[in-house]
């Protein structure tokens, strides 16, 4: 849970529980910026997701708004031994 800490722009994250109307191809992405709503972030997904509207139409989304407590911070791959 990330409620008390601020996420830096560019941080790699995983969506803990994507919204039930959101069909994700991958649950990982990168923080683009804090949202205007406190405690939320705009996350650019590694692959676009599909959002199902109430009328059944689908919309492709490259970025989603997520609450900080629904994001898991992933290790920084550039800090891993053996990374280029």
N, CA, C and O atoms as a GROMACS GRO file, in nm:
protein
  336
    1UNK      N    1   0.085  -0.118   0.000
    1UNK     CA    2   0.000   0.000   0.000
    1UNK      C    3   0.090   0.124   0.000
    1UNK      O    4   0.187   0.130   0.075
    2UNK      N    5   0.057   0.222  -0.083
    2UNK     CA    6   0.142   0.339  -0.100
    2UNK      C    7   0.076   0.467  -0.051
    2UNK      O    8   0.116   0.576  -0.092
    3UNK      N    9  -0.024   0.457   0.033
    3UNK     CA   10  -0.104   0.573   0.073
    3UNK      C   11  -0.017   0.687   0.128
    3UNK      O   12  -0.041   0.803   0.094
    4UNK      N   13   0.083   0.656   0.213
    4UNK     CA   14   0.157   0.762   0.282
    4UNK      C   15   0.277   0.813   0.203
    4UNK      O   16   0.328   0.921   0.235
    5UNK      N   17   0.322   0.741   0.103
    5UNK     CA   18   0.439   0.787   0.030
    5UNK      C   19   0.400   0.839  -0.108
    5UNK      O   20   0.302   0.795  -0.168
    6UNK      N   21   0.478   0.934  -0.157
    6UNK     CA   22   0.454   0.989  -0.290
    6UNK      C   23   0.529   0.907  -0.393
    6UNK      O   24   0.644   0.867  -0.370
    7UNK      N   25   0.466   0.881  -0.505
    7UNK     CA   26   0.531   0.809  -0.614
    7UNK      C   27   0.599   0.908  -0.706
    7UNK      O   28   0.543   1.013  -0.738
    8UNK      N   29   0.720   0.875  -0.748
    8UNK     CA   30   0.790   0.964  -0.839
    8UNK      C   31   0.743   0.938  -0.982
    8UNK      O   32   0.703   0.827  -1.016
    9UNK      N   33   0.749   1.041  -1.063
    9UNK     CA   34   0.718   1.027  -1.206
    9UNK      C   35   0.819   0.929  -1.264
    9UNK      O   36   0.939   0.940  -1.239
   10UNK      N   37   0.771   0.834  -1.342
   10UNK     CA   38   0.857   0.733  -1.402
   10UNK      C   39   0.866   0.604  -1.323
   10UNK      O   40   0.923   0.507  -1.372
   11UNK      N   41   0.811   0.603  -1.201
   11UNK     CA   42   0.817   0.481  -1.119
   11UNK      C   43   0.737   0.370  -1.186
   11UNK      O   44   0.631   0.394  -1.243
   12UNK      N   45   0.790   0.248  -1.178
   12UNK     CA   46   0.721   0.130  -1.231
   12UNK      C   47   0.625   0.079  -1.124
   12UNK      O   48   0.663   0.064  -1.008
   13UNK      N   49   0.501   0.051  -1.164
   13UNK     CA   50   0.399   0.007  -1.070
   13UNK      C   51   0.317  -0.107  -1.129
   13UNK      O   52   0.315  -0.130  -1.250
   14UNK      N   53   0.249  -0.178  -1.038
   14UNK     CA   54   0.154  -0.282  -1.076
   14UNK      C   55   0.018  -0.245  -1.016
   14UNK      O   56   0.010  -0.204  -0.901
   15UNK      N   57  -0.087  -0.260  -1.095
   15UNK     CA   58  -0.222  -0.238  -1.045
   15UNK      C   59  -0.261  -0.359  -0.961
   15UNK      O   60  -0.262  -0.472  -1.012
   16UNK      N   61  -0.294  -0.338  -0.834
   16UNK     CA   62  -0.329  -0.448  -0.745
   16UNK      C   63  -0.462  -0.512  -0.786
   16UNK      O   64  -0.472  -0.635  -0.792
   17UNK      N   65  -0.561  -0.431  -0.814
   17UNK     CA   66  -0.695  -0.481  -0.848
   17UNK      C   67  -0.756  -0.387  -0.952
   17UNK      O   68  -0.824  -0.291  -0.917
   18UNK      N   69  -0.731  -0.414  -1.082
   18UNK     CA   70  -0.789  -0.329  -1.185
   18UNK      C   71  -0.942  -0.324  -1.174
   18UNK      O   72  -1.005  -0.421  -1.132
   19UNK      N   73  -0.999  -0.211  -1.212
   19UNK     CA   74  -1.145  -0.192  -1.210
   19UNK      C   75  -1.211  -0.304  -1.291
   19UNK      O   76  -1.158  -0.346  -1.394
   20UNK      N   77  -1.326  -0.351  -1.245
   20UNK     CA   78  -1.392  -0.465  -1.309
   20UNK      C   79  -1.439  -0.435  -1.451
   20UNK      O   80  -1.461  -0.528  -1.528
   21UNK      N   81  -1.454  -0.309  -1.488
   21UNK     CA   82  -1.491  -0.274  -1.626
   21UNK      C   83  -1.369  -0.256  -1.716
   21UNK      O   84  -1.383  -0.231  -1.836
   22UNK      N   85  -1.251  -0.268  -1.658
   22UNK     CA   86  -1.126  -0.248  -1.732
   22UNK      C   87  -1.066  -0.384  -1.766
   22UNK      O   88  -1.035  -0.463  -1.676
   23UNK      N   89  -1.052  -0.411  -1.893
   23UNK     CA   90  -0.990  -0.536  -1.937
   23UNK      C   91  -0.843  -0.505  -1.968
   23UNK      O   92  -0.810  -0.445  -2.070
   24UNK      N   93  -0.755  -0.546  -1.876
   24UNK     CA   94  -0.613  -0.516  -1.892
   24UNK      C   95  -0.542  -0.630  -1.964
   24UNK      O   96  -0.572  -0.747  -1.942
   25UNK      N   97  -0.447  -0.593  -2.049
   25UNK     CA   98  -0.360  -0.692  -2.114
   25UNK      C   99  -0.239  -0.717  -2.028
   25UNK      O  100  -0.181  -0.825  -2.028
   26UNK      N  101  -0.201  -0.613  -1.953
   26UNK     CA  102  -0.094  -0.623  -1.855
   26UNK      C  103  -0.132  -0.533  -1.738
   26UNK      O  104  -0.194  -0.428  -1.757
   27UNK      N  105  -0.094  -0.572  -1.620
   27UNK     CA  106  -0.129  -0.492  -1.502
   27UNK      C  107  -0.013  -0.404  -1.455
   27UNK      O  108  -0.014  -0.355  -1.342
   28UNK      N  109   0.085  -0.384  -1.542
   28UNK     CA  110   0.201  -0.300  -1.506
   28UNK      C  111   0.206  -0.176  -1.593
   28UNK      O  112   0.154  -0.172  -1.704
   29UNK      N  113   0.272  -0.074  -1.539
   29UNK     CA  114   0.288   0.051  -1.613
   29UNK      C  115   0.382   0.145  -1.541
   29UNK      O  116   0.459   0.105  -1.454
   30UNK      N  117   0.376   0.271  -1.581
   30UNK     CA  118   0.468   0.374  -1.532
   30UNK      C  119   0.388   0.497  -1.490
   30UNK      O  120   0.295   0.539  -1.559
   31UNK      N  121   0.426   0.554  -1.375
   31UNK     CA  122   0.359   0.675  -1.327
   31UNK      C  123   0.393   0.791  -1.420
   31UNK      O  124   0.510   0.820  -1.444
   32UNK      N  125   0.289   0.857  -1.474
   32UNK     CA  126   0.307   0.972  -1.562
   32UNK      C  127   0.311   1.100  -1.480
   32UNK      O  128   0.394   1.188  -1.502
   33UNK      N  129   0.216   1.110  -1.383
   33UNK     CA  130   0.209   1.230  -1.299
   33UNK      C  131   0.107   1.206  -1.188
   33UNK      O  132   0.024   1.117  -1.198
   34UNK      N  133   0.115   1.287  -1.082
   34UNK     CA  134   0.007   1.283  -0.984
   34UNK      C  135  -0.121   1.339  -1.049
   34UNK      O  136  -0.114   1.428  -1.133
   35UNK      N  137  -0.235   1.286  -1.010
   35UNK     CA  138  -0.362   1.335  -1.061
   35UNK      C  139  -0.403   1.459  -0.983
   35UNK      O  140  -0.348   1.488  -0.877
   36UNK      N  141  -0.499   1.532  -1.034
   36UNK     CA  142  -0.550   1.650  -0.963
   36UNK      C  143  -0.622   1.610  -0.835
   36UNK      O  144  -0.634   1.692  -0.744
   37UNK      N  145  -0.669   1.487  -0.825
   37UNK     CA  146  -0.733   1.435  -0.704
   37UNK      C  147  -0.624   1.382  -0.613
   37UNK      O  148  -0.543   1.299  -0.656
   38UNK      N  149  -0.621   1.427  -0.491
   38UNK     CA  150  -0.518   1.387  -0.396
   38UNK      C  151  -0.519   1.235  -0.376
   38UNK      O  152  -0.625   1.175  -0.355
   39UNK      N  153  -0.402   1.175  -0.381
   39UNK     CA  154  -0.390   1.031  -0.359
   39UNK      C  155  -0.409   0.946  -0.483
   39UNK      O  156  -0.411   0.824  -0.474
   40UNK      N  157  -0.424   1.011  -0.600
   40UNK     CA  158  -0.440   0.939  -0.726
   40UNK      C  159  -0.326   0.974  -0.821
   40UNK      O  160  -0.266   1.081  -0.812
   41UNK      N  161  -0.298   0.880  -0.912
   41UNK     CA  162  -0.192   0.898  -1.009
   41UNK      C  163  -0.241   0.857  -1.148
   41UNK      O  164  -0.328   0.771  -1.161
   42UNK      N  165  -0.184   0.920  -1.249
   42UNK     CA  166  -0.207   0.878  -1.387
   42UNK      C  167  -0.096   0.778  -1.419
   42UNK      O  168   0.022   0.806  -1.403
   43UNK      N  169  -0.138   0.659  -1.465
   43UNK     CA  170  -0.044   0.552  -1.495
   43UNK      C  171  -0.058   0.516  -1.642
   43UNK      O  172  -0.168   0.490  -1.691
   44UNK      N  173   0.055   0.517  -1.714
   44UNK     CA  174   0.057   0.471  -1.854
   44UNK      C  175   0.085   0.322  -1.852
   44UNK      O  176   0.192   0.278  -1.809
   45UNK      N  177  -0.011   0.244  -1.898
   45UNK     CA  178   0.002   0.099  -1.898
   45UNK      C  179   0.101   0.053  -2.003
   45UNK      O  180   0.119   0.119  -2.106
   46UNK      N  181   0.166  -0.060  -1.978
   46UNK     CA  182   0.262  -0.115  -2.074
   46UNK      C  183   0.195  -0.154  -2.205
   46UNK      O  184   0.256  -0.148  -2.311
   47UNK      N  185   0.070  -0.195  -2.196
   47UNK     CA  186  -0.013  -0.222  -2.314
   47UNK      C  187  -0.150  -0.163  -2.287
   47UNK      O  188  -0.201  -0.173  -2.175
   48UNK      N  189  -0.211  -0.101  -2.388
   48UNK     CA  190  -0.343  -0.039  -2.366
   48UNK      C  191  -0.446  -0.139  -2.313
   48UNK      O  192  -0.443  -0.258  -2.347
   49UNK      N  193  -0.534  -0.089  -2.229
   49UNK     CA  194  -0.645  -0.169  -2.176
   49UNK      C  195  -0.772  -0.132  -2.252
   49UNK      O  196  -0.776  -0.033  -2.324
   50UNK      N  197  -0.874  -0.212  -2.234
   50UNK     CA  198  -1.005  -0.182  -2.291
   50UNK      C  199  -1.101  -0.154  -2.178
   50UNK      O  200  -1.110  -0.230  -2.082
   51UNK      N  201  -1.174  -0.042  -2.190
   51UNK     CA  202  -1.275  -0.005  -2.090
   51UNK      C  203  -1.413  -0.030  -2.149
   51UNK      O  204  -1.444   0.017  -2.258
   52UNK      N  205  -1.495  -0.103  -2.076
   52UNK     CA  206  -1.630  -0.134  -2.121
   52UNK      C  207  -1.727  -0.031  -2.063
   52UNK      O  208  -1.749  -0.028  -1.941
   53UNK      N  209  -1.785   0.052  -2.149
   53UNK     CA  210  -1.886   0.150  -2.107
   53UNK      C  211  -2.018   0.080  -2.078
   53UNK      O  212  -2.040  -0.033  -2.120
   54UNK      N  213  -2.106   0.148  -2.005
   54UNK     CA  214  -2.235   0.092  -1.966
   54UNK      C  215  -2.318   0.049  -2.087
   54UNK      O  216  -2.397  -0.046  -2.078
   55UNK      N  217  -2.302   0.118  -2.200
   55UNK     CA  218  -2.379   0.083  -2.320
   55UNK      C  219  -2.316  -0.032  -2.399
   55UNK      O  220  -2.366  -0.070  -2.504
   56UNK      N  221  -2.205  -0.088  -2.347
   56UNK     CA  222  -2.141  -0.202  -2.411
   56UNK      C  223  -2.028  -0.167  -2.507
   56UNK      O  224  -1.954  -0.255  -2.550
   57UNK      N  225  -2.015  -0.039  -2.540
   57UNK     CA  226  -1.905   0.000  -2.628
   57UNK      C  227  -1.772  -0.009  -2.554
   57UNK      O  228  -1.767   0.002  -2.432
   58UNK      N  229  -1.667  -0.030  -2.630
   58UNK     CA  230  -1.533  -0.044  -2.573
   58UNK      C  231  -1.448   0.075  -2.613
   58UNK      O  232  -1.460   0.128  -2.724
   59UNK      N  233  -1.361   0.117  -2.522
   59UNK     CA  234  -1.269   0.227  -2.547
   59UNK      C  235  -1.129   0.183  -2.507
   59UNK      O  236  -1.108   0.131  -2.397
   60UNK      N  237  -1.032   0.203  -2.597
   60UNK     CA  238  -0.894   0.168  -2.568
   60UNK      C  239  -0.832   0.279  -2.482
   60UNK      O  240  -0.843   0.397  -2.516
   61UNK      N  241  -0.767   0.241  -2.372
   61UNK     CA  242  -0.704   0.336  -2.281
   61UNK      C  243  -0.556   0.304  -2.264
   61UNK      O  244  -0.520   0.193  -2.224
   62UNK      N  245  -0.471   0.401  -2.294
   62UNK     CA  246  -0.328   0.385  -2.270
   62UNK      C  247  -0.293   0.427  -2.128
   62UNK      O  248  -0.196   0.378  -2.071
   63UNK      N  249  -0.372   0.519  -2.072
   63UNK     CA  250  -0.347   0.570  -1.937
   63UNK      C  251  -0.474   0.557  -1.853
   63UNK      O  252  -0.586   0.569  -1.903
   64UNK      N  253  -0.454   0.531  -1.724
   64UNK     CA  254  -0.565   0.518  -1.630
   64UNK      C  255  -0.536   0.599  -1.504
   64UNK      O  256  -0.420   0.625  -1.472
   65UNK      N  257  -0.640   0.638  -1.434
   65UNK     CA  258  -0.627   0.704  -1.302
   65UNK      C  259  -0.641   0.596  -1.196
   65UNK      O  260  -0.739   0.521  -1.196
   66UNK      N  261  -0.544   0.588  -1.106
   66UNK     CA  262  -0.547   0.486  -1.002
   66UNK      C  263  -0.516   0.548  -0.867
   66UNK      O  264  -0.434   0.639  -0.857
   67UNK      N  265  -0.581   0.498  -0.763
   67UNK     CA  266  -0.553   0.539  -0.626
   67UNK      C  267  -0.418   0.481  -0.586
   67UNK      O  268  -0.382   0.371  -0.626
   68UNK      N  269  -0.344   0.556  -0.507
   68UNK     CA  270  -0.212   0.512  -0.462
   68UNK      C  271  -0.220   0.378  -0.390
   68UNK      O  272  -0.130   0.296  -0.403
   69UNK      N  273  -0.328   0.356  -0.313
   69UNK     CA  274  -0.337   0.230  -0.239
   69UNK      C  275  -0.376   0.112  -0.327
   69UNK      O  276  -0.386   0.000  -0.277
   70UNK      N  277  -0.397   0.135  -0.457
   70UNK     CA  278  -0.420   0.027  -0.552
   70UNK      C  279  -0.296   0.003  -0.638
   70UNK      O  280  -0.303  -0.072  -0.736
   71UNK      N  281  -0.184   0.066  -0.603
   71UNK     CA  282  -0.061   0.052  -0.680
   71UNK      C  283   0.047  -0.014  -0.595
   71UNK      O  284   0.066   0.019  -0.478
   72UNK      N  285   0.118  -0.106  -0.657
   72UNK     CA  286   0.232  -0.171  -0.593
   72UNK      C  287   0.357  -0.121  -0.664
   72UNK      O  288   0.368  -0.132  -0.786
   73UNK      N  289   0.451  -0.066  -0.588
   73UNK     CA  290   0.576  -0.016  -0.644
   73UNK      C  291   0.663  -0.135  -0.683
   73UNK      O  292   0.688  -0.224  -0.602
   74UNK      N  293   0.710  -0.135  -0.808
   74UNK     CA  294   0.797  -0.242  -0.856
   74UNK      C  295   0.943  -0.201  -0.841
   74UNK      O  296   0.974  -0.082  -0.840
   75UNK      N  297   1.033  -0.298  -0.830
   75UNK     CA  298   1.175  -0.264  -0.821
   75UNK      C  299   1.221  -0.189  -0.945
   75UNK      O  300   1.174  -0.213  -1.056
   76UNK      N  301   1.314  -0.098  -0.923
   76UNK     CA  302   1.373  -0.021  -1.034
   76UNK      C  303   1.469  -0.112  -1.110
   76UNK      O  304   1.574  -0.150  -1.058
   77UNK      N  305   1.431  -0.148  -1.232
   77UNK     CA  306   1.511  -0.242  -1.311
   77UNK      C  307   1.650  -0.189  -1.342
   77UNK      O  308   1.744  -0.267  -1.358
   78UNK      N  309   1.665  -0.057  -1.349
   78UNK     CA  310   1.797  -0.001  -1.380
   78UNK      C  311   1.893  -0.020  -1.263
   78UNK      O  312   2.014  -0.011  -1.282
   79UNK      N  313   1.840  -0.048  -1.143
   79UNK     CA  314   1.926  -0.070  -1.026
   79UNK      C  315   1.958  -0.217  -1.007
   79UNK      O  316   2.034  -0.252  -0.917
   80UNK      N  317   1.904  -0.303  -1.090
   80UNK     CA  318   1.929  -0.446  -1.077
   80UNK      C  319   2.068  -0.481  -1.127
   80UNK      O  320   2.111  -0.426  -1.228
   81UNK      N  321   2.139  -0.571  -1.060
   81UNK     CA  322   2.270  -0.615  -1.111
   81UNK      C  323   2.256  -0.678  -1.247
   81UNK      O  324   2.163  -0.755  -1.272
   82UNK      N  325   2.346  -0.646  -1.335
   82UNK     CA  326   2.346  -0.704  -1.469
   82UNK      C  327   2.258  -0.632  -1.568
   82UNK      O  328   2.252  -0.673  -1.684
   83UNK      N  329   2.189  -0.524  -1.528
   83UNK     CA  330   2.106  -0.450  -1.623
   83UNK      C  331   2.193  -0.358  -1.706
   83UNK      O  332   2.298  -0.310  -1.660
   84UNK      N  333   2.148  -0.333  -1.827
   84UNK     CA  334   2.227  -0.246  -1.917
   84UNK      C  335   2.170  -0.108  -1.918
   84UNK      O  336   2.222  -0.020  -1.987
   0.00000   0.00000   0.00000
